[in-house]
Amino acid sequence: MSVVVVATFYPKPGHHDAVHAVIAAAQTDVYAEPGCQLYALHEASDRFVLVEKWESPEALVAHGEADALNRLVADVAPLVDPAVDLVELTPVAGDHPASTI
């Protein structure tokens, strides 16, 4: 079963571009990880939202131990406040095939 993660980053004042650069730098490496189906960055005026989709819980666990994520977390931590907000979601079957990511 696939797993969706939504990570929200709130840049400190003056750090918007730096947060964007840190996340963008990680994207290529993360996409190369086994089981990564989506790692899409979105933004609003005060935050970045990263929508991830992993083919299985095991792929997500491996991502949590990967160098790319460890670098991203270390590099972004001093640039955001509050800390990154992570929400792990599981699909809910609907009546329409497009009801899940």
N, CA, C and O atoms as CSV, one atom per row, in Angstrom:
chain,resi,resn,atom,element,x,y,z
A,1,MET,N,N,0.834,-1.169,0.000
A,1,MET,CA,C,0.000,0.000,0.000
A,1,MET,C,C,0.885,1.241,0.000
A,1,MET,O,O,1.868,1.307,0.738
A,2,SER,N,N,0.540,2.212,-0.820
A,2,SER,CA,C,1.328,3.438,-0.903
A,2,SER,C,C,1.121,4.305,0.337
A,2,SER,O,O,0.136,4.169,1.063
A,3,VAL,N,N,2.082,5.196,0.552
A,3,VAL,CA,C,2.037,6.126,1.673
A,3,VAL,C,C,2.295,7.525,1.134
A,3,VAL,O,O,3.203,7.724,0.327
A,4,VAL,N,N,1.508,8.486,1.572
A,4,VAL,CA,C,1.701,9.883,1.195
A,4,VAL,C,C,2.161,10.641,2.435
A,4,VAL,O,O,1.625,10.458,3.528
A,5,VAL,N,N,3.157,11.488,2.246
A,5,VAL,CA,C,3.662,12.341,3.320
A,5,VAL,C,C,3.548,13.782,2.851
A,5,VAL,O,O,3.873,14.106,1.709
A,6,VAL,N,N,3.084,14.636,3.747
A,6,VAL,CA,C,3.038,16.072,3.478
A,6,VAL,C,C,3.953,16.736,4.504
A,6,VAL,O,O,3.724,16.647,5.710
A,7,ALA,N,N,4.993,17.402,4.005
A,7,ALA,CA,C,5.943,18.099,4.868
A,7,ALA,C,C,5.801,19.596,4.619
A,7,ALA,O,O,5.887,20.053,3.479
A,8,THR,N,N,5.583,20.351,5.686
A,8,THR,CA,C,5.405,21.792,5.563
A,8,THR,C,C,6.570,22.498,6.240
A,8,THR,O,O,6.911,22.220,7.389
A,9,PHE,N,N,7.167,23.418,5.496
A,9,PHE,CA,C,8.336,24.175,5.947
A,9,PHE,C,C,7.943,25.646,6.030
A,9,PHE,O,O,7.422,26.200,5.062
A,10,TYR,N,N,8.185,26.280,7.164
A,10,TYR,CA,C,7.905,27.699,7.354
A,10,TYR,C,C,9.242,28.447,7.465
A,10,TYR,O,O,9.850,28.458,8.535
A,11,PRO,N,N,9.700,29.065,6.385
A,11,PRO,CA,C,10.988,29.759,6.441
A,11,PRO,C,C,10.972,30.914,7.445
A,11,PRO,O,O,9.978,31.627,7.581
A,12,LYS,N,N,12.086,31.078,8.136
A,12,LYS,CA,C,12.265,32.261,8.966
A,12,LYS,C,C,12.336,33.472,8.044
A,12,LYS,O,O,12.670,33.333,6.867
A,13,PRO,N,N,12.027,34.656,8.563
A,13,PRO,CA,C,12.118,35.859,7.732
A,13,PRO,C,C,13.485,35.971,7.056
A,13,PRO,O,O,14.528,35.818,7.692
A,14,GLY,N,N,13.451,36.241,5.758
A,14,GLY,CA,C,14.678,36.392,4.995
A,14,GLY,C,C,15.303,35.098,4.508
A,14,GLY,O,O,16.355,35.133,3.869
A,15,HIS,N,N,14.690,33.960,4.789
A,15,HIS,CA,C,15.272,32.658,4.423
A,15,HIS,C,C,14.449,31.886,3.389
A,15,HIS,O,O,14.707,30.706,3.152
A,16,HIS,N,N,13.477,32.530,2.783
A,16,HIS,CA,C,12.615,31.866,1.802
A,16,HIS,C,C,13.435,31.200,0.685
A,16,HIS,O,O,13.250,30.018,0.398
A,17,ASP,N,N,14.327,31.952,0.069
A,17,ASP,CA,C,15.116,31.419,-1.040
A,17,ASP,C,C,16.056,30.305,-0.588
A,17,ASP,O,O,16.270,29.339,-1.319
A,18,ALA,N,N,16.613,30.435,0.603
A,18,ALA,CA,C,17.525,29.410,1.115
A,18,ALA,C,C,16.792,28.094,1.373
A,18,ALA,O,O,17.313,27.020,1.073
A,19,VAL,N,N,15.578,28.180,1.933
A,19,VAL,CA,C,14.790,26.961,2.167
A,19,VAL,C,C,14.458,26.299,0.833
A,19,VAL,O,O,14.570,25.081,0.693
A,20,HIS,N,N,14.052,27.099,-0.136
A,20,HIS,CA,C,13.756,26.561,-1.459
A,20,HIS,C,C,14.978,25.851,-2.034
A,20,HIS,O,O,14.856,24.751,-2.573
A,21,ALA,N,N,16.140,26.460,-1.926
A,21,ALA,CA,C,17.365,25.870,-2.474
A,21,ALA,C,C,17.712,24.543,-1.806
A,21,ALA,O,O,18.132,23.604,-2.483
A,22,VAL,N,N,17.544,24.453,-0.504
A,22,VAL,CA,C,17.856,23.211,0.219
A,22,VAL,C,C,16.939,22.074,-0.249
A,22,VAL,O,O,17.401,20.966,-0.519
A,23,ILE,N,N,15.650,22.359,-0.341
A,23,ILE,CA,C,14.708,21.317,-0.750
A,23,ILE,C,C,14.956,20.921,-2.200
A,23,ILE,O,O,14.984,19.734,-2.525
A,24,ALA,N,N,15.134,21.903,-3.065
A,24,ALA,CA,C,15.369,21.617,-4.486
A,24,ALA,C,C,16.629,20.780,-4.685
A,24,ALA,O,O,16.666,19.907,-5.551
A,25,ALA,N,N,17.652,21.044,-3.892
A,25,ALA,CA,C,18.902,20.291,-4.016
A,25,ALA,C,C,18.717,18.817,-3.666
A,25,ALA,O,O,19.432,17.962,-4.189
A,26,ALA,N,N,17.773,18.517,-2.798
A,26,ALA,CA,C,17.539,17.133,-2.379
A,26,ALA,C,C,16.671,16.356,-3.353
A,26,ALA,O,O,16.722,15.126,-3.376
A,27,GLN,N,N,15.876,17.047,-4.156
A,27,GLN,CA,C,14.870,16.367,-4.970
A,27,GLN,C,C,15.438,15.316,-5.920
A,27,GLN,O,O,14.877,14.224,-6.011
A,28,THR,N,N,16.505,15.597,-6.616
A,28,THR,CA,C,17.061,14.637,-7.569
A,28,THR,C,C,17.490,13.354,-6.869
A,28,THR,O,O,17.209,12.253,-7.343
A,29,ASP,N,N,18.176,13.507,-5.732
A,29,ASP,CA,C,18.626,12.320,-4.989
A,29,ASP,C,C,17.452,11.527,-4.449
A,29,ASP,O,O,17.467,10.296,-4.472
A,30,VAL,N,N,16.435,12.224,-3.962
A,30,VAL,CA,C,15.277,11.512,-3.405
A,30,VAL,C,C,14.533,10.767,-4.501
A,30,VAL,O,O,14.118,9.625,-4.300
A,31,TYR,N,N,14.358,11.398,-5.658
A,31,TYR,CA,C,13.675,10.713,-6.759
A,31,TYR,C,C,14.401,9.434,-7.168
A,31,TYR,O,O,13.777,8.514,-7.696
A,32,ALA,N,N,15.691,9.365,-6.934
A,32,ALA,CA,C,16.467,8.172,-7.286
A,32,ALA,C,C,16.304,7.047,-6.255
A,32,ALA,O,O,16.719,5.916,-6.505
A,33,GLU,N,N,15.713,7.348,-5.123
A,33,GLU,CA,C,15.537,6.328,-4.095
A,33,GLU,C,C,14.472,5.316,-4.529
A,33,GLU,O,O,13.459,5.696,-5.116
A,34,PRO,N,N,14.694,4.037,-4.244
A,34,PRO,CA,C,13.694,3.026,-4.586
A,34,PRO,C,C,12.362,3.326,-3.897
A,34,PRO,O,O,12.317,3.604,-2.699
A,35,GLY,N,N,11.298,3.264,-4.665
A,35,GLY,CA,C,9.966,3.430,-4.109
A,35,GLY,C,C,9.438,4.849,-4.105
A,35,GLY,O,O,8.287,5.072,-3.731
A,36,CYS,N,N,10.254,5.821,-4.515
A,36,CYS,CA,C,9.770,7.201,-4.567
A,36,CYS,C,C,8.916,7.382,-5.817
A,36,CYS,O,O,9.397,7.214,-6.938
A,37,GLN,N,N,7.664,7.720,-5.618
A,37,GLN,CA,C,6.752,7.927,-6.736
A,37,GLN,C,C,6.446,9.407,-6.966
A,37,GLN,O,O,6.054,9.795,-8.067
A,38,LEU,N,N,6.623,10.229,-5.938
A,38,LEU,CA,C,6.340,11.659,-6.051
A,38,LEU,C,C,7.104,12.391,-4.962
A,38,LEU,O,O,7.145,11.940,-3.817
A,39,TYR,N,N,7.705,13.511,-5.311
A,39,TYR,CA,C,8.405,14.381,-4.367
A,39,TYR,C,C,8.246,15.786,-4.908
A,39,TYR,O,O,9.194,16.369,-5.434
A,40,ALA,N,N,7.043,16.329,-4.777
A,40,ALA,CA,C,6.643,17.555,-5.460
A,40,ALA,C,C,6.558,18.728,-4.488
A,40,ALA,O,O,5.847,18.678,-3.485
A,41,LEU,N,N,7.301,19.781,-4.814
A,41,LEU,CA,C,7.352,20.966,-3.973
A,41,LEU,C,C,6.334,22.001,-4.440
A,41,LEU,O,O,6.204,22.276,-5.633
A,42,HIS,N,N,5.620,22.564,-3.475
A,42,HIS,CA,C,4.639,23.621,-3.721
A,42,HIS,C,C,4.925,24.755,-2.746
A,42,HIS,O,O,5.567,24.548,-1.716
A,43,GLU,N,N,4.442,25.968,-3.074
A,43,GLU,CA,C,4.680,27.065,-2.148
A,43,GLU,C,C,3.473,27.979,-2.011
A,43,GLU,O,O,2.633,28.083,-2.905
A,44,ALA,N,N,3.418,28.631,-0.867
A,44,ALA,CA,C,2.511,29.729,-0.587
A,44,ALA,C,C,3.401,30.870,-0.101
A,44,ALA,O,O,4.616,30.702,0.006
A,45,SER,N,N,2.827,31.995,0.186
A,45,SER,CA,C,3.653,33.146,0.535
A,45,SER,C,C,4.494,32.927,1.789
A,45,SER,O,O,5.568,33.516,1.918
A,46,ASP,N,N,4.024,32.089,2.716
A,46,ASP,CA,C,4.726,31.915,3.985
A,46,ASP,C,C,5.248,30.506,4.233
A,46,ASP,O,O,5.746,30.215,5.321
A,47,ARG,N,N,5.140,29.623,3.234
A,47,ARG,CA,C,5.547,28.232,3.478
A,47,ARG,C,C,5.824,27.496,2.179
A,47,ARG,O,O,5.412,27.913,1.097
A,48,PHE,N,N,6.535,26.387,2.324
A,48,PHE,CA,C,6.702,25.400,1.259
A,48,PHE,C,C,6.006,24.132,1.727
A,48,PHE,O,O,6.070,23.778,2.904
A,49,VAL,N,N,5.344,23.454,0.807
A,49,VAL,CA,C,4.687,22.186,1.111
A,49,VAL,C,C,5.234,21.143,0.143
A,49,VAL,O,O,5.136,21.289,-1.075
A,50,LEU,N,N,5.803,20.109,0.704
A,50,LEU,CA,C,6.376,19.022,-0.076
A,50,LEU,C,C,5.437,17.832,0.017
A,50,LEU,O,O,5.180,17.318,1.106
A,51,VAL,N,N,4.923,17.395,-1.131
A,51,VAL,CA,C,4.015,16.248,-1.177
A,51,VAL,C,C,4.807,15.064,-1.704
A,51,VAL,O,O,5.342,15.090,-2.812
A,52,GLU,N,N,4.866,14.031,-0.883
A,52,GLU,CA,C,5.633,12.838,-1.226
A,52,GLU,C,C,4.691,11.645,-1.355
A,52,GLU,O,O,3.681,11.558,-0.656
A,53,LYS,N,N,5.034,10.732,-2.253
A,53,LYS,CA,C,4.300,9.469,-2.337
A,53,LYS,C,C,5.333,8.349,-2.452
A,53,LYS,O,O,6.229,8.384,-3.296
A,54,TRP,N,N,5.180,7.366,-1.585
A,54,TRP,CA,C,6.081,6.213,-1.533
A,54,TRP,C,C,5.288,4.954,-1.812
A,54,TRP,O,O,4.142,4.825,-1.381
A,55,GLU,N,N,5.891,4.033,-2.529
A,55,GLU,CA,C,5.155,2.838,-2.951
A,55,GLU,C,C,4.777,1.926,-1.794
A,55,GLU,O,O,3.874,1.099,-1.927
A,56,SER,N,N,5.465,2.069,-0.650
A,56,SER,CA,C,5.173,1.202,0.493
A,56,SER,C,C,5.696,1.849,1.771
A,56,SER,O,O,6.535,2.749,1.720
A,57,PRO,N,N,5.199,1.391,2.910
A,57,PRO,CA,C,5.759,1.871,4.178
A,57,PRO,C,C,7.256,1.570,4.292
A,57,PRO,O,O,8.007,2.346,4.883
A,58,GLU,N,N,7.678,0.449,3.728
A,58,GLU,CA,C,9.102,0.086,3.790
A,58,GLU,C,C,9.960,1.079,2.999
A,58,GLU,O,O,11.062,1.423,3.428
A,59,ALA,N,N,9.462,1.537,1.854
A,59,ALA,CA,C,10.190,2.533,1.071
A,59,ALA,C,C,10.305,3.842,1.838
A,59,ALA,O,O,11.333,4.517,1.772
A,60,LEU,N,N,9.258,4.198,2.562
A,60,LEU,CA,C,9.304,5.416,3.377
A,60,LEU,C,C,10.314,5.275,4.509
A,60,LEU,O,O,11.043,6.221,4.806
A,61,VAL,N,N,10.365,4.121,5.136
A,61,VAL,CA,C,11.346,3.884,6.205
A,61,VAL,C,C,12.765,4.015,5.649
A,61,VAL,O,O,13.625,4.636,6.273
A,62,ALA,N,N,13.005,3.430,4.479
A,62,ALA,CA,C,14.339,3.535,3.863
A,62,ALA,C,C,14.666,4.993,3.553
A,62,ALA,O,O,15.805,5.422,3.741
A,63,HIS,N,N,13.691,5.753,3.083
A,63,HIS,CA,C,13.904,7.176,2.815
A,63,HIS,C,C,14.302,7.905,4.097
A,63,HIS,O,O,15.159,8.788,4.073
A,64,GLY,N,N,13.688,7.540,5.197
A,64,GLY,CA,C,13.996,8.163,6.481
A,64,GLY,C,C,15.417,7.938,6.935
A,64,GLY,O,O,15.926,8.682,7.774
A,65,GLU,N,N,16.067,6.923,6.395
A,65,GLU,CA,C,17.453,6.600,6.752
A,65,GLU,C,C,18.448,7.028,5.682
A,65,GLU,O,O,19.652,6.834,5.850
A,66,ALA,N,N,17.965,7.606,4.587
A,66,ALA,CA,C,18.815,7.934,3.436
A,66,ALA,C,C,19.596,9.228,3.666
A,66,ALA,O,O,19.166,10.122,4.394
A,67,ASP,N,N,20.764,9.292,3.013
A,67,ASP,CA,C,21.627,10.468,3.121
A,67,ASP,C,C,20.940,11.740,2.653
A,67,ASP,O,O,21.103,12.792,3.273
A,68,ALA,N,N,20.173,11.664,1.567
A,68,ALA,CA,C,19.536,12.866,1.021
A,68,ALA,C,C,18.610,13.505,2.054
A,68,ALA,O,O,18.622,14.725,2.216
A,69,LEU,N,N,17.817,12.709,2.746
A,69,LEU,CA,C,16.904,13.261,3.738
A,69,LEU,C,C,17.676,13.781,4.944
A,69,LEU,O,O,17.347,14.840,5.478
A,70,ASN,N,N,18.683,13.059,5.374
A,70,ASN,CA,C,19.471,13.520,6.518
A,70,ASN,C,C,20.136,14.860,6.233
A,70,ASN,O,O,20.189,15.721,7.111
A,71,ARG,N,N,20.646,15.050,5.011
A,71,ARG,CA,C,21.243,16.336,4.632
A,71,ARG,C,C,20.177,17.423,4.593
A,71,ARG,O,O,20.393,18.524,5.102
A,72,LEU,N,N,19.027,17.121,3.992
A,72,LEU,CA,C,17.949,18.106,3.908
A,72,LEU,C,C,17.545,18.569,5.304
A,72,LEU,O,O,17.436,19.770,5.549
A,73,VAL,N,N,17.326,17.643,6.205
A,73,VAL,CA,C,16.896,17.981,7.560
A,73,VAL,C,C,17.953,18.831,8.264
A,73,VAL,O,O,17.617,19.836,8.890
A,74,ALA,N,N,19.207,18.444,8.170
A,74,ALA,CA,C,20.284,19.198,8.828
A,74,ALA,C,C,20.425,20.603,8.242
A,74,ALA,O,O,20.623,21.571,8.976
A,75,ASP,N,N,20.322,20.707,6.914
A,75,ASP,CA,C,20.512,21.998,6.256
A,75,ASP,C,C,19.325,22.942,6.443
A,75,ASP,O,O,19.507,24.158,6.506
A,76,VAL,N,N,18.117,22.398,6.532
A,76,VAL,CA,C,16.936,23.260,6.618
A,76,VAL,C,C,16.597,23.646,8.062
A,76,VAL,O,O,15.940,24.663,8.282
A,77,ALA,N,N,17.025,22.868,9.033
A,77,ALA,CA,C,16.637,23.107,10.432
A,77,ALA,C,C,16.902,24.532,10.910
A,77,ALA,O,O,16.023,25.116,11.545
A,78,PRO,N,N,18.065,25.122,10.638
A,78,PRO,CA,C,18.287,26.488,11.129
A,78,PRO,C,C,17.540,27.563,10.332
A,78,PRO,O,O,17.549,28.733,10.716
A,79,LEU,N,N,16.902,27.182,9.241
A,79,LEU,CA,C,16.251,28.146,8.348
A,79,LEU,C,C,14.743,28.231,8.538
A,79,LEU,O,O,14.096,29.107,7.965
A,80,VAL,N,N,14.177,27.329,9.339
A,80,VAL,CA,C,12.719,27.268,9.493
A,80,VAL,C,C,12.310,27.420,10.953
A,80,VAL,O,O,13.067,27.097,11.869
A,81,ASP,N,N,11.099,27.917,11.144
A,81,ASP,CA,C,10.524,28.021,12.477
A,81,ASP,C,C,9.010,28.122,12.316
A,81,ASP,O,O,8.534,29.052,11.665
A,82,PRO,N,N,8.256,27.219,12.875
A,82,PRO,CA,C,8.681,26.099,13.704
A,82,PRO,C,C,9.357,25.008,12.880
A,82,PRO,O,O,9.564,25.155,11.676
A,83,ALA,N,N,9.693,23.916,13.552
A,83,ALA,CA,C,10.317,22.786,12.869
A,83,ALA,C,C,9.391,22.272,11.769
A,83,ALA,O,O,8.203,22.593,11.745
A,84,VAL,N,N,9.932,21.491,10.883
A,84,VAL,CA,C,9.158,20.931,9.772
A,84,VAL,C,C,7.984,20.135,10.329
A,84,VAL,O,O,8.143,19.323,11.240
A,85,ASP,N,N,6.815,20.379,9.771
A,85,ASP,CA,C,5.597,19.675,10.161
A,85,ASP,C,C,5.383,18.525,9.195
A,85,ASP,O,O,5.216,18.741,7.995
A,86,LEU,N,N,5.386,17.305,9.711
A,86,LEU,CA,C,5.213,16.109,8.876
A,86,LEU,C,C,3.896,15.429,9.196
A,86,LEU,O,O,3.542,15.238,10.360
A,87,VAL,N,N,3.175,15.064,8.140
A,87,VAL,CA,C,1.944,14.301,8.289
A,87,VAL,C,C,2.021,13.124,7.329
A,87,VAL,O,O,2.190,13.305,6.123
A,88,GLU,N,N,1.897,11.925,7.866
A,88,GLU,CA,C,1.888,10.710,7.047
A,88,GLU,C,C,0.441,10.294,6.821
A,88,GLU,O,O,-0.341,10.179,7.765
A,89,LEU,N,N,0.098,10.072,5.557
A,89,LEU,CA,C,-1.278,9.742,5.181
A,89,LEU,C,C,-1.318,8.390,4.477
A,89,LEU,O,O,-0.357,7.986,3.821
A,90,THR,N,N,-2.428,7.709,4.622
A,90,THR,CA,C,-2.658,6.487,3.861
A,90,THR,C,C,-3.913,6.692,3.025
A,90,THR,O,O,-4.841,7.376,3.457
A,91,PRO,N,N,-3.949,6.106,1.832
A,91,PRO,CA,C,-5.095,6.333,0.957
A,91,PRO,C,C,-6.384,5.730,1.514
A,91,PRO,O,O,-6.386,4.689,2.170
A,92,VAL,N,N,-7.459,6.421,1.227
A,92,VAL,CA,C,-8.794,5.937,1.560
A,92,VAL,C,C,-9.469,5.636,0.233
A,92,VAL,O,O,-9.576,6.504,-0.632
A,93,ALA,N,N,-9.917,4.420,0.082
A,93,ALA,CA,C,-10.562,4.037,-1.167
A,93,ALA,C,C,-11.836,4.851,-1.351
A,93,ALA,O,O,-12.623,5.032,-0.422
A,94,GLY,N,N,-12.015,5.332,-2.566
A,94,GLY,CA,C,-13.207,6.109,-2.882
A,94,GLY,C,C,-13.964,5.480,-4.024
A,94,GLY,O,O,-13.594,4.418,-4.524
A,95,ASP,N,N,-15.003,6.128,-4.422
A,95,ASP,CA,C,-15.816,5.625,-5.516
A,95,ASP,C,C,-15.219,5.956,-6.880
A,95,ASP,O,O,-15.672,5.446,-7.905
A,96,HIS,N,N,-14.211,6.803,-6.884
A,96,HIS,CA,C,-13.618,7.248,-8.151
A,96,HIS,C,C,-12.130,6.959,-8.122
A,96,HIS,O,O,-11.481,7.220,-7.109
A,97,PRO,N,N,-11.565,6.425,-9.204
A,97,PRO,CA,C,-10.138,6.084,-9.191
A,97,PRO,C,C,-9.216,7.283,-8.954
A,97,PRO,O,O,-8.080,7.101,-8.516
A,98,ALA,N,N,-9.674,8.484,-9.230
A,98,ALA,CA,C,-8.848,9.678,-9.026
A,98,ALA,C,C,-8.980,10.212,-7.600
A,98,ALA,O,O,-8.528,11.323,-7.323
A,99,SER,N,N,-9.581,9.455,-6.700
A,99,SER,CA,C,-9.801,9.941,-5.341
A,99,SER,C,C,-8.545,9.881,-4.484
A,99,SER,O,O,-8.543,10.404,-3.369
A,100,THR,N,N,-7.472,9.254,-4.977
A,100,THR,CA,C,-6.208,9.231,-4.237
A,100,THR,C,C,-5.091,9.700,-5.160
A,100,THR,O,O,-5.213,9.653,-6.385
A,101,ILE,N,N,-4.024,10.145,-4.561
A,101,ILE,CA,C,-2.872,10.612,-5.342
A,101,ILE,C,C,-2.210,9.420,-6.002
A,101,ILE,O,O,-1.216,9.580,-6.710
